[in-house]
Amino acid sequence: MTQMENDTLFFFRECMDALPIYERLEEAILTRNPDVKIKAAKTQITFANKRGFAFVSFNPCRKAKDRPAVWMTVTFGLGYRKESPRIDIATEPYPGRWTHHVMVGSVDEIDGELLGWIQEAAEFSDTKGRMK
């Protein structure tokens, strides 16, 4: 087992039921972006090209009564606020930098819409800061 696999398992140690959701997400991101770097830390998994563009955590973005039994939070950044009922929280920590949090409760929620947002975030991360 690689260190990355060990780090990922450590991250999910208290929420192993969410691991299949993460594995589907990781597979889909790597299929679209094979050069992405993944770093699993104690509280977050980061997907990065030049910068982090998508993150997985167990930071709750809904009240406990509104959360699915099994869940993880997927976070991505864009240059504008994405509007969707699936997005639980969107904040603008810096002008023109929007952070979006989506609580995901099943493998089926790793779908084209979410992956499209993440792909857009990867492209934004790869180009932000460059002159157009």
N, C-alpha and C positions, 0 to 999 in steps of 0.2 A: 504494500500500500504506500502511495506517495505521501509526502508531507502535506500537500494540498488536500488530498482525500482525508487525511487525519484531521486537519484543521477544519474541514467542512463537517465531518462527523462530530467534532467537538462543538462546533457552532450549534448543531441540531440536537445535542445530547439530551436536552430536556423537552424537545418537541419533535421526536423522530417521526411522528405521523405526518409532519409537513415536508419531510425529505423528498418524497416522490414529486411533490409540487415543484420544489427547487430543482430537482434533477431534470424535469421537463423544461423548466425555464432555462437552465444552463445549456442543455442540448440545443434548444431553439436559438439562443443567442450565439452559441459557437458555430452553428450551421450557417448563420448569416454573417458572422464576423469571426472567422477562424483565428485571427491574430489577437483577439481580446485577451487581456491579462485578467486573471481572477485571483483575488486575495481574500481569504477567509480569516477574519479576526474574531475576537471574543464576542463582539456585539453586532457585527455587520459583515456581509460579503460584498465585495466591490467588484464590478465589471468595469474595466478601463481600457481605453485606447491611449491617447495622449493624456487624458484625464478620466476620472471616474464619470461614468454616464448612467449607470444603473446600480442599484444597491438592494440588498435583501436584509431585512432585520425583523425583529419581533417587537418593534416599537408599535404600540397600539395606536391606530388612527381612528378608532371607533370606541364608543362606550362598550363595556364588557357585555351588556345585554344584546348588543347589535352585532357582535362578532360571531363568525362561524365557529364550530367546535374545533376545527383544525384551520390554522391560518398562518400567513406570513405577510409582511408588508413589502411591496416592491416600490422603490422610489426611483424616479428618473428626472432629469433636468432638461428644460427647453428654454428658448429665448422668448417665449410668450406663454401666457396662461392657456392651457388646454382645458376645454370645457367638456365635461362628460359626467353623467351621474355615477360612473364607476370610480371616479377620482374622489377619494375621501377628503383630502386636504391638498390645497395648492397655496404656496407661499412664494413671495418674491424677496429672498434674502438680500439680493443685490439688484440694482436697476437692470432690467432686461435679462434676468436669470430667475426662472421659475422652477421651483422644486415641487413635484407632484408625488403624492403618496396614494397607493392603491392597495387595499387589503385583498389578498387572494386566498380563497378557501378551498379550491379544488384544482386538479390538473386541467379540467375543462376551461378554467378561466385563463389559462396560458394560451390565449387565442390570437388570431390575426390582429385584432384591434390593439391589445396590449403590446404585442410584439412589434407592431407598427410604430407605436409611441416610443418604444425602447430603441428601435432602429433610428428613428428621427433624433432621439437623444444622443445616440452614438455619433451620428453625423454632425450634430450641433457641437458636441464635445470635441470632435476631431478638428473642427474649423473655427470655433470661437477664439477670438483674439487675433485672428488673421485678417488682413485687409482683403476686402472682396474686390 
